[in-house]
Amino acid sequence: MGNSLPTGDLRVGHISGPLGSWGQSAGAVVVPVVVPILGLNGGKAESDYGADVGKDCFQDRHSRGQKGLGKGGAGRFAKVWQEGRMKIAVIGAGVSGLVCARILAGAGHQVVVVEKSRSLGGRCATRKFGEHLVDTGAQYFTLRDEGIRREVEQMAGGQLKKIEKPILSENQIYRAGEERFYLANGNNRLGSLLAEGLDVRRESEAGRVLQEGKRWKVLEEEYDVVISSAPWPQSAALFGMRESEVAFEPNLTACLEYLIPWDGVKYATLDSTGHEPLAWVGCENAKEGRIQGGKSVYAIQSHLRLGRYTPLNHLSA
């Protein structure tokens, strides 16, 4: 049985665009090498619609090097830790870029984060939807690692909330007993919390990254290393690489408001088979204080094959 929406008086439908696009390979580019940076970068992480915060994201903080693909897949090593104090640009203030920047800054490097938009958090996106607050990117996150859990609890304080209602998949409870979290003021607040203490330059679009001798120029400023945590097509354009080198698929997120109250039975339904057009139907009412006026609001995410449908791909995010 596929995902279904409630019947009732649908008042507003809003397509929020091709959110959650993702690359199957490199998540970040380091010049002169490529280093995968995992985490929330690119939207679809862990269970597709939630995210395991910090999973595989620089877990060995004392490593002397991270294996990279090299420009064009050369397979060299990025020795970011052992070169002494370096000036590093991180392009993209999503969660993976900000975690990377925090770790590098903590190791003593001079780090500048360049973000083209006003908001932080990347695919960990939240929107005002009428009088409601809706997560349109990562719907929730898990905190399985005890160290990361303590860190997030300390950063978020009272904003950190738990989703109590279950997710259903094929009429069964999905991952029974799994703890799922959200931030009361919007999951995009995770970006703001991670950015505290960092040099983050918002509304600064990097354009092309240019090599000048052994250094790299971003927005007329020179750096020893440049890291991009931006989605693959943007990273490819920055470094003059072919977009086709990494498989990249879009999906779509829509928000629907109903003039009927939430029944309170479940948080979401998930279709992991790929047979249904809707992969995720989640009710934001399961997040306390998000939805106003006795209404119900659903965040819906498509499967990839619906995201490929050309007219929908042209909707703005």
VOBA-1610 file (N, C-alpha, C; in pm, whole numbers, padded with zeros to 5 digits, always signed):
BEGIN
Met+00085-00119+00000Met+00000+00000+00000Met+00088+00124+00000Gly+00066+00216-00096Gly+00151+00333-00108Gly+00114+00443-00012Asn+00190+00548-00013Asn+00164+00663+00073Asn+00036+00731+00029Ser-00042+00775+00124Ser-00168+00842+00092Ser-00182+00967+00176Leu-00257+01062+00121Leu-00285+01188+00190Leu-00424+01182+00249Pro-00452+01260+00353Pro-00586+01261+00410Pro-00687+01321+00315Thr-00811+01279+00327Thr-00919+01341+00251Thr-00976+01454+00334Gly-01016+01560+00271Gly-01068+01675+00344Gly-01050+01801+00264Asp-01072+01913+00327Asp-01068+02042+00260Asp-00924+02089+00248Leu-00866+02070+00130Leu-00729+02115+00104Leu-00733+02261+00066Arg-00666+02344+00146Arg-00673+02488+00123Arg-00558+02539+00039Val-00438+02498+00070Val-00322+02554+00003Val-00229+02442-00039Gly-00181+02445-00162Gly-00077+02354-00206Gly+00042+02437-00250His+00160+02400-00208His+00280+02480-00242His+00393+02387-00276Ile+00446+02396-00397Ile+00565+02320-00436Ile+00687+02402-00397Ser+00771+02344-00314Ser+00888+02420-00269Ser+01013+02389-00348Gly+01001+02305-00450Gly+01111+02292-00545Gly+01192+02166-00529Pro+01296+02152-00611Pro+01376+02030-00611Pro+01472+02024-00495Leu+01416+02013-00374Leu+01500+01998-00255Leu+01543+01853-00242Gly+01650+01834-00171Gly+01695+01699-00144Gly+01769+01636-00259Ser+01814+01715-00357Ser+01896+01660-00464Ser+02026+01607-00405Trp+02077+01501-00465Trp+02194+01439-00402Trp+02286+01380-00504Gly+02411+01363-00464Gly+02512+01299-00549Gly+02546+01164-00491Gln+02572+01065-00576Gln+02600+00931-00529Gln+02746+00913-00492Ser+02831+01011-00524Ser+02973+00994-00499Ser+03025+01108-00415Ala+03120+01185-00468Ala+03187+01287-00387Ala+03089+01391-00338Gly+03093+01421-00209Gly+03007+01522-00152Gly+03076+01655-00137Ala+03205+01660-00155Ala+03276+01786-00141Ala+03405+01782-00220Val+03451+01898-00259Val+03571+01907-00340Val+03677+01986-00267Val+03796+01931-00259Val+03910+02004-00205Val+04007+02028-00319Val+04049+02149-00338Val+04150+02177-00438Val+04285+02179-00367Pro+04385+02101-00412Pro+04389+02029-00539Pro+04342+01885-00534Val+04269+01843-00431Val+04218+01707-00429Val+04071+01710-00392Val+04004+01598-00408Val+03862+01587-00374Val+03847+01504-00248Val+03775+01555-00150Val+03752+01482-00026Val+03602+01468-00005Pro+03550+01345+00006Pro+03408+01332+00037Pro+03379+01382+00178Ile+03284+01469+00192Ile+03237+01513+00323Ile+03093+01465+00336Leu+03069+01375+00428Leu+02937+01317+00442Leu+02863+01384+00555Gly+02736+01351+00568Gly+02654+01412+00671Gly+02521+01448+00609Leu+02474+01571+00625Leu+02347+01612+00567Leu+02364+01670+00427Asn+02486+01681+00379Asn+02507+01742+00248Asn+02427+01671+00142Gly+02348+01746+00066Gly+02278+01688-00046Gly+02140+01636-00013Gly+02093+01643+00109Gly+01954+01613+00135Gly+01929+01470+00177Lys+01935+01374+00084Lys+01897+01238+00117Lys+02008+01172+00197Ala+01986+01156+00326Ala+02089+01098+00412Ala+02025+00994+00502Glu+02100+00892+00536Glu+02065+00790+00633Glu+01936+00718+00596Ser+01822+00760+00642Ser+01699+00688+00612Ser+01621+00756+00501Asp+01687+00830+00417Asp+01631+00905+00305Asp+01573+01038+00350Tyr+01493+01041+00453Tyr+01420+01164+00485Tyr+01459+01220+00621Gly+01522+01139+00704Gly+01585+01188+00824Gly+01735+01189+00801Ala+01810+01220+00903Ala+01956+01221+00887Ala+02021+01186+01019Asp+02127+01107+01009Asp+02206+01074+01127Asp+02314+01181+01138Val+02295+01277+01225Val+02384+01392+01232Val+02526+01346+01264Gly+02619+01390+01179Gly+02759+01360+01201Gly+02803+01224+01151Lys+02711+01144+01097Lys+02747+01009+01052Lys+02856+01017+00946Asp+02967+00949+00970Asp+03081+00942+00878Asp+03144+01077+00850Cys+03114+01178+00928Cys+03162+01314+00898Cys+03285+01344+00980Phe+03403+01318+00923Phe+03529+01341+00993Phe+03529+01275+01130Gln+03497+01146+01134Gln+03489+01078+01263Gln+03626+01070+01331Asp+03732+01054+01253Asp+03866+01050+01311Asp+03925+01190+01309Arg+03907+01263+01416Arg+03948+01403+01418Arg+04099+01419+01423His+04172+01312+01453His+04317+01322+01466His+04389+01261+01346Ser+04313+01235+01240Ser+04374+01175+01122Ser+04479+01269+01062Arg+04585+01209+01008Arg+04687+01288+00941Arg+04652+01313+00796Gly+04547+01252+00747Gly+04509+01275+00607Gly+04379+01206+00576Gln+04307+01258+00480Gln+04184+01197+00434Gln+04201+01158+00288Lys+04165+01035+00254Lys+04181+00991+00116Lys+04089+01070+00026Gly+04139+01115-00090Gly+04059+01193-00183Gly+04060+01133-00321Leu+03969+01182-00405Leu+03962+01134-00541Leu+04059+01206-00631Gly+04101+01327-00591Gly+04184+01409-00679Gly+04099+01468-00789Lys+04144+01575-00848Lys+04068+01636-00957Lys+04063+01539-01074Gly+03943+01493-01106Gly+03928+01394-01210Gly+03949+01252-01162Gly+03962+01230-01031Gly+03972+01096-00976Gly+04113+01043-00963Ala+04210+01127-00930Ala+04350+01085-00927Ala+04384+00998-00807Gly+04300+01004-00700Gly+04321+00917-00586Gly+04441+00954-00500Arg+04465+01082-00475Arg+04573+01125-00387Arg+04521+01142-00245Phe+04601+01205-00157Phe+04559+01227-00019Phe+04558+01375+00013Ala+04454+01416+00084Ala+04443+01556+00126Ala+04501+01568+00267Lys+04621+01622+00279Lys+04687+01631+00410Lys+04656+01767+00473Val+04527+01783+00505Val+04481+01911+00556Val+04530+01936+00698Trp+04552+01827+00776Trp+04585+01843+00917Trp+04734+01869+00942Gln+04822+01816+00859Gln+04962+01810+00896Gln+05048+01920+00835Glu+04988+02014+00764Glu+05066+02116+00695Glu+05089+02241+00779Gly+05054+02238+00906Gly+05064+02360+00986Gly+04941+02446+00963Arg+04946+02569+01010Arg+04829+02656+00999Arg+04811+02701+00854Met+04694+02674+00799Met+04664+02711+00662Met+04540+02798+00656Lys+04527+02870+00548Lys+04408+02949+00522Lys+04318+02868+00430Ile+04197+02838+00478Ile+04108+02745+00408Ile+03973+02810+00384Ala+03923+02800+00261Ala+03787+02844+00229Ala+03697+02723+00221Val+03583+02729+00289Val+03480+02626+00278Val+03361+02689+00207Ile+03327+02635+00092Ile+03216+02689+00013Ile+03090+02611+00046Gly+02991+02681+00098Gly+02865+02619+00136Gly+02851+02607+00286Ala+02745+02670+00340Ala+02721+02666+00484Ala+02607+02572+00517Gly+02607+02455+00450Gly+02521+02347+00494Gly+02584+02279+00614Val+02518+02175+00664Val+02568+02110+00785Val+02706+02050+00763Ser+02727+01983+00649Ser+02859+01920+00627Ser+02968+02025+00616Gly+02942+02137+00547Gly+03041+02243+00535Gly+03073+02307+00669Leu+02971+02330+00750Leu+02992+02393+00881Leu+03065+02300+00978Val+03031+02170+00976Val+03102+02075+01061Val+03249+02069+01021Cys+03273+02065+00889Cys+03410+02065+00839Cys+03484+02190+00887Ala+03421+02306+00874Ala+03483+02432+00913Ala+03514+02435+01063Arg+03422+02384+01145Arg+03443+02383+01290Arg+03563+02297+01327Ile+03575+02181+01264Ile+03685+02091+01296Ile+03818+02151+01252Leu+03821+02208+01133Leu+03945+02269+01084Leu+03985+02390+01168Ala+03886+02474+01204Ala+03915+02590+01289Ala+03964+02544+01426Gly+03904+02436+01477Gly+03947+02382+01606Gly+04088+02327+01603Ala+04134+02288+01483Ala+04271+02238+01467Ala+04371+02351+01446Gly+04323+02476+01448Gly+04413+02590+01440Gly+04425+02656+01304His+04348+02610+01206His+04354+02671+01073His+04266+02796+01067Gln+04302+02888+00977Gln+04219+03005+00952Gln+04115+02965+00848Val+03988+02967+00887Val+03881+02915+00801Val+03779+03024+00772Val+03743+03036+00644Val+03638+03127+00600Val+03531+03044+00530Val+03405+03058+00573Val+03293+02989+00510Val+03222+03087+00418Val+03204+03048+00291Val+03141+03133+00191Val+03005+03073+00157Glu+02899+03149+00176Glu+02762+03101+00152Glu+02688+03200+00062Lys+02627+03149-00045Lys+02564+03238-00142Lys+02430+03294-00097Ser+02363+03228-00003Ser+02231+03275+00040Ser+02239+03342+00177Arg+02126+03392+00224Arg+02120+03454+00356Arg+02110+03351+00467Ser+02047+03237+00436Ser+02022+03136+00539Ser+02136+03036+00546Leu+02143+02965+00659Leu+02244+02863+00682Leu+02174+02728+00697Gly+02250+02622+00681Gly+02194+02488+00702Gly+02176+02407+00576Gly+02182+02472+00458Gly+02173+02399+00333Gly+02044+02320+00319Arg+02058+02190+00297Arg+01941+02104+00277Arg+01864+02081+00407Cys+01917+02127+00515Cys+01843+02125+00642Cys+01757+02252+00643Ala+01655+02254+00559Ala+01581+02377+00527Ala+01447+02383+00599Thr+01407+02504+00637Thr+01280+02530+00703Thr+01216+02653+00638Arg+01084+02651+00619Arg+01014+02764+00558Arg+00896+02807+00644Lys+00867+02936+00638Lys+00739+02986+00686Lys+00635+02953+00580Phe+00530+02884+00619Phe+00424+02842+00527Phe+00292+02896+00581Gly+00255+03017+00536Gly+00142+03084+00596Gly+00176+03116+00741Glu+00092+03070+00832Glu+00116+03093+00975Glu+00194+02978+01040His+00240+02884+00959His+00306+02764+01010His+00456+02768+00983Leu+00527+02678+01051Leu+00670+02660+01030Leu+00691+02516+00987Val+00751+02496+00868Val+00758+02363+00807Val+00901+02332+00766Asp+00948+02212+00801Asp+01077+02164+00752Asp+01057+02108+00612Thr+01125+02169+00514Thr+01113+02123+00376Thr+01235+02045+00329Gly+01340+02043+00409Gly+01458+01963+00378Gly+01459+01839+00464Ala+01566+01819+00542Ala+01573+01705+00633Ala+01456+01712+00730Gln+01377+01607+00736Gln+01254+01610+00815Gln+01280+01590+00964Tyr+01383+01516+00996Tyr+01420+01491+01135Tyr+01565+01446+01134Phe+01623+01426+01251Phe+01757+01370+01257Phe+01769+01278+01377Thr+01864+01184+01369Thr+01891+01093+01479Thr+02024+01132+01543Leu+02043+01086+01666Leu+02166+01116+01740Leu+02217+00988+01803Arg+02263+00896+01720Arg+02304+00765+01770Arg+02440+00769+01839Asp+02528+00856+01793Asp+02660+00867+01853Asp+02651+00948+01982Glu+02698+00893+02092Glu+02682+00959+02222Glu+02756+01092+02229Gly+02876+01098+02170Gly+02952+01223+02171Gly+02881+01333+02094Ile+02831+01299+01976Ile+02759+01397+01895Ile+02629+01438+01964Arg+02564+01340+02028Arg+02441+01371+02101Arg+02465+01476+02210Arg+02571+01456+02288Arg+02602+01552+02394Arg+02629+01690+02335Glu+02701+01693+02223Glu+02736+01820+02160Glu+02611+01893+02111Val+02519+01819+02045Val+02397+01880+01994Val+02308+01924+02110Glu+02298+01844+02215Glu+02219+01882+02332Glu+02272+02010+02394Gln+02403+02022+02400Gln+02463+02142+02457Gln+02438+02263+02368Met+02451+02247+02237Met+02428+02358+02145Met+02283+02401+02140Ala+02192+02303+02129Ala+02051+02333+02102Ala+01972+02364+02228Gly+02012+02309+02342Gly+01940+02334+02466Gly+01794+02293+02455Gly+01706+02384+02495Gly+01563+02356+02495Gly+01500+02349+02357Gln+01575+02388+02253Gln+01520+02376+02118Gln+01509+02232+02070Leu+01591+02144+02128Leu+01594+02005+02083Leu+01471+01931+02134Lys+01393+01879+02042Lys+01268+01810+02075Lys+01267+01672+02010Lys+01184+01583+02066Lys+01174+01447+02014Lys+01037+01426+01949Ile+01036+01359+01835Ile+00912+01319+01768Ile+00866+01188+01830Glu+00746+01187+01887Glu+00699+01070+01959Glu+00619+00973+01872Lys+00554+01023+01769Lys+00468+00938+01687Lys+00550+00858+01586Pro+00501+00740+01545Pro+00580+00652+01460Pro+00575+00690+01312Ile+00671+00635+01238Ile+00669+00634+01093Ile+00623+00496+01049Leu+00533+00491+00951Leu+00484+00364+00899Leu+00541+00338+00761Ser+00580+00215+00735Ser+00626+00173+00604Ser+00564+00037+00575Glu+00487+00029+00468Glu+00414-00092+00432Glu+00331-00142+00551Asn+00262-00048+00615Asn+00171-00075+00728Asn+00241-00130+00852Gln+00374-00121+00856Gln+00448-00161+00974Gln+00523-00041+01031Ile+00549-00043+01162Ile+00626+00066+01223Ile+00770+00058+01173Tyr+00817+00169+01121Tyr+00952+00176+01064Tyr+01053+00201+01175Arg+01150+00108+01189Arg+01255+00119+01290Arg+01199+00150+01429Ala+01119+00059+01477Ala+01056+00077+01609Ala+01162+00103+01715Gly+01136+00199+01799Gly+01227+00234+01907Gly+01333+00337+01871Glu+01344+00372+01743Glu+01442+00472+01703Glu+01400+00611+01751Glu+01493+00685+01809Glu+01466+00821+01853Glu+01486+00917+01736Arg+01389+01007+01716Arg+01396+01106+01608Arg+01378+01245+01668Phe+01462+01338+01622Phe+01466+01470+01683Phe+01440+01579+01580Tyr+01402+01696+01630Tyr+01387+01817+01549Tyr+01418+01936+01637Leu+01436+02052+01576Leu+01455+02175+01652Leu+01326+02255+01649Ala+01285+02302+01766Ala+01155+02368+01779Ala+01140+02487+01685Asn+01247+02563+01667Asn+01241+02683+01583Asn+01275+02656+01437Gly+01277+02528+01398Gly+01308+02492+01260Gly+01440+02419+01252Asn+01446+02313+01173Asn+01570+02235+01162Asn+01683+02316+01099Asn+01649+02422+01028Asn+01756+02506+00972Asn+01835+02578+01080Arg+01781+02585+01202Arg+01854+02646+01313Arg+01982+02570+01345Leu+01988+02444+01303Leu+02111+02368+01324Leu+02228+02437+01254Gly+02202+02496+01137Gly+02306+02570+01067Gly+02356+02689+01146Ser+02264+02766+01204Ser+02302+02883+01283Ser+02381+02843+01407Leu+02342+02733+01470Leu+02413+02687+01590Leu+02554+02642+01556Leu+02569+02570+01444Leu+02702+02523+01404Leu+02792+02638+01359Ala+02731+02748+01312Ala+02809+02860+01259Ala+02864+02953+01367Glu+02818+02935+01490Glu+02862+03025+01597Glu+03013+03018+01615Gly+03076+03135+01613Gly+03221+03143+01631Gly+03300+03129+01502Leu+03233+03102+01389Leu+03302+03089+01261Leu+03292+03218+01181Asp+03386+03238+01091Asp+03381+03350+00996Asp+03298+03306+00877Val+03168+03338+00879Val+03075+03298+00774Val+03034+03422+00695Arg+03057+03418+00565Arg+03025+03532+00478Arg+02904+03497+00392Arg+02789+03546+00437Arg+02663+03516+00369Arg+02647+03603+00244Glu+02554+03560+00159Glu+02523+03631+00035Glu+02651+03661-00045Ser+02739+03561-00049Ser+02865+03574-00120Ser+02879+03454-00214Glu+02846+03473-00340Glu+02852+03364-00437Glu+02994+03351-00490Ala+03051+03233-00478Ala+03193+03214-00504Ala+03230+03232-00651Gly+03144+03193-00744Gly+03185+03194-00885Gly+03291+03088-00909Arg+03378+03108-01009Arg+03482+03010-01038Arg+03596+03020-00937Val+03651+02905-00901Val+03771+02898-00817Val+03891+02891-00910Leu+03983+02984-00893Leu+04097+02996-00985Leu+04226+02958-00915Gln+04311+02883-00984Gln+04442+02847-00932Gln+04545+02952-00973Glu+04621+02998-00873Glu+04729+03092-00898Glu+04854+03040-00829Gly+04940+02975-00906Gly+05056+02909-00848Gly+05012+02794-00761Lys+05056+02794-00635Lys+05017+02689-00541Lys+04898+02729-00455Arg+04838+02840-00485Arg+04724+02888-00406Arg+04601+02898-00493Trp+04487+02927-00428Trp+04358+02926-00496Trp+04282+03053-00460Lys+04218+03111-00558Lys+04150+03239-00537Lys+03999+03220-00538Val+03936+03271-00432Val+03789+03272-00420Val+03747+03413-00384Leu+03664+03474-00467Leu+03617+03610-00443Leu+03734+03705-00416Glu+03835+03696-00502Glu+03953+03783-00498Glu+04040+03764-00375Glu+04019+03658-00298Glu+04100+03631-00181Glu+04172+03498-00200Glu+04298+03488-00160Glu+04377+03368-00183Glu+04373+03273-00062Tyr+04372+03142-00094Tyr+04365+03038+00009Tyr+04463+02926-00025Asp+04506+02854+00079Asp+04588+02735+00059Asp+04504+02616+00013Val+04383+02607+00064Val+04293+02496+00035Val+04153+02551+00017Val+04079+02494-00077Val+03938+02528-00095Val+03856+02400-00087Ile+03753+02401-00007Ile+03663+02286+00008Ile+03523+02330-00034Ser+03457+02250-00116Ser+03318+02279-00150Ser+03228+02170-00096Ser+03129+02209-00017Ser+03026+02116+00029Ser+02895+02143-00043Ala+02900+02223-00149Ala+02780+02256-00227Ala+02734+02134-00305Pro+02607+02130-00348Pro+02559+02020-00433Pro+02649+02002-00555Trp+02655+01879-00605Trp+02752+01846-00707Trp+02751+01938-00829Pro+02637+01971-00891Pro+02644+02058-01009Pro+02711+02192-00980Gln+02686+02248-00862Gln+02749+02375-00825Gln+02900+02357-00803Ser+02937+02247-00736Ser+03079+02221-00713Ser+03152+02198-00845Ala+03089+02125-00935Ala+03151+02099-01066Ala+03176+02230-01140Ala+03079+02321-01136Ala+03095+02449-01204Ala+03206+02531-01140Leu+03218+02526-01009Leu+03321+02604-00938Leu+03461+02566-00982Phe+03483+02436-01003Phe+03617+02386-01030Phe+03639+02345-01175Gly+03542+02377-01262Gly+03559+02345-01403Gly+03558+02197-01432Met+03484+02121-01352Met+03474+01977-01372Met+03345+01944-01444Arg+03338+01825-01502Arg+03219+01783-01575Arg+03112+01740-01476Glu+02992+01796-01492Glu+02882+01762-01402Glu+02848+01613-01410Ser+02869+01553-01527Ser+02832+01413-01548Ser+02924+01315-01475Glu+03033+01364-01413Glu+03126+01274-01344Glu+03063+01210-01220Val+02956+01270-01168Val+02886+01215-01052Val+02737+01208-01084Ala+02675+01092-01060Ala+02531+01079-01082Ala+02457+01171-00985Phe+02358+01242-01035Phe+02288+01342-00954Phe+02141+01340-00992Glu+02055+01321-00894Glu+01912+01309-00921Glu+01834+01409-00835Pro+01732+01473-00893Pro+01648+01564-00813Pro+01529+01492-00751Asn+01477+01547-00643Asn+01342+01511-00602Asn+01270+01639-00562Leu+01143+01630-00537Leu+01061+01747-00512Leu+00998+01741-00374Thr+00983+01858-00313Thr+00913+01868-00186Thr+00793+01961-00203Ala+00678+01920-00152Ala+00557+02003-00155Ala+00503+02016-00014Cys+00437+02128+00014Cys+00371+02150+00142Cys+00220+02165+00117Leu+00139+02096+00194Leu-00007+02102+00181Leu-00069+02135+00316Glu-00163+02228+00315Glu-00236+02264+00437Glu-00381+02218+00424Tyr-00430+02149+00527Tyr-00569+02104+00532Tyr-00642+02179+00644Leu-00769+02207+00618Leu-00851+02276+00719Leu-00918+02177+00813Ile-00848+02071+00844Ile-00896+01970+00938Ile-00783+01940+01034Pro-00815+01902+01156Pro-00708+01872+01252Pro-00637+01740+01221Trp-00517+01728+01269Trp-00439+01604+01257Trp-00501+01498+01345Asp-00504+01372+01296Asp-00563+01265+01375Asp-00469+01214+01485Gly-00341+01251+01477Gly-00247+01215+01584Gly-00201+01071+01586Val-00234+00993+01483Val-00202+00850+01484Val-00056+00824+01451Lys-00005+00889+01349Lys+00132+00864+01304Lys+00197+00994+01261Tyr+00331+00993+01261Tyr+00406+01108+01213Tyr+00413+01110+01061Ala+00443+00994+01001Ala+00465+00992+00856Ala+00448+00852+00801Thr+00432+00845+00668Thr+00440+00719+00596Thr+00556+00727+00498Leu+00626+00615+00483Leu+00747+00609+00401Leu+00734+00494+00303Asp+00757+00520+00175Asp+00761+00415+00074Asp+00905+00397+00029Ser+00965+00285+00065Ser+01105+00259+00029Ser+01118+00171-00095Thr+01004+00132-00155Thr+01009+00042-00270Thr+01040+00114-00400Gly+01007+00244-00408Gly+01024+00318-00531Gly+00911+00298-00629His+00809+00224-00591His+00697+00197-00681His+00592+00307-00680Glu+00588+00385-00572Glu+00490+00491-00559Glu+00552+00627-00594Pro+00472+00721-00646Pro+00529+00853-00678Pro+00571+00930-00554Leu+00503+00906-00440Leu+00536+00978-00317Leu+00618+00887-00226Ala+00738+00931-00195Ala+00825+00851-00109Ala+00800+00880+00039Trp+00761+01003+00068Trp+00748+01047+00207Trp+00628+01140+00221Val+00541+01110+00318Val+00430+01198+00354Val+00437+01216+00505Gly+00485+01333+00549Gly+00504+01357+00691Gly+00416+01471+00740Cys+00355+01454+00856Cys+00268+01557+00912Cys+00347+01642+01012Glu+00360+01771+00981Glu+00437+01862+01066Glu+00369+01887+01201Asn+00243+01848+01214Asn+00175+01861+01343Asn+00241+01775+01450Ala+00318+01673+01409Ala+00388+01588+01506Ala+00500+01663+01576Lys+00534+01782+01524Lys+00637+01867+01585Lys+00565+01977+01663Glu+00574+01969+01791Glu+00497+02055+01881Glu+00517+02203+01851Gly+00404+02277+01840Gly+00406+02421+01824Gly+00427+02469+01682Arg+00443+02379+01586Arg+00473+02420+01449Arg+00348+02466+01372Ile+00234+02401+01396Ile+00114+02424+01313Ile+00007+02493+01398Gln-00056+02594+01338Gln-00150+02679+01412Gln-00295+02656+01368Gly-00387+02696+01455Gly-00528+02710+01418Gly-00604+02582+01391Gly-00567+02472+01453Gly-00642+02349+01436Gly-00635+02289+01296Lys-00536+02327+01218Lys-00520+02274+01082Lys-00415+02164+01082Ser-00395+02102+00968Ser-00288+02004+00954Ser-00207+02036+00829Val-00075+02019+00840Val+00016+02052+00730Val+00107+01933+00705Tyr+00120+01898+00577Tyr+00200+01783+00536Tyr+00316+01828+00449Ala+00434+01773+00478Ala+00550+01789+00391Ala+00564+01659+00312Ile+00566+01672+00181Ile+00564+01556+00092Ile+00689+01557+00006Gln+00756+01442-00005Gln+00874+01433-00090Gln+00855+01321-00191Ser+00892+01351-00316Ser+00870+01257-00424Ser+00983+01156-00434His+00955+01047-00506His+01062+00958-00550His+01136+01023-00666Leu+01254+00973-00696Leu+01339+01034-00797Leu+01272+01037-00934Arg+01196+00933-00969Arg+01139+00928-01103Arg+01037+01040-01124Leu+00966+01083-01020Leu+00877+01197-01033Leu+00957+01325-01044Gly+01071+01333-00973Gly+01156+01451-00980Gly+01215+01473-01118Arg+01224+01365-01198Arg+01280+01379-01332Arg+01182+01440-01431Tyr+01053+01447-01392Tyr+00952+01499-01484Tyr+00981+01645-01515Thr+01006+01676-01638Thr+01066+01804-01678Thr+00992+01927-01628Pro+00858+01940-01642Pro+00793+02063-01594Pro+00815+02089-01447Leu+00818+01984-01363Leu+00838+02004-01220Leu+00981+02045-01189Asn+01075+01999-01270Asn+01215+02032-01243Asn+01242+02181-01259His+01152+02254-01322His+01177+02397-01344His+01116+02486-01235Leu+01052+02424-01134Leu+00999+02502-01025Leu+01115+02549-00937Ser+01104+02672-00885Ser+01212+02726-00802Ser+01202+02670-00662Ala+01319+02657-00599Ala+01324+02604-00463Ala+01279+02710-00365
//
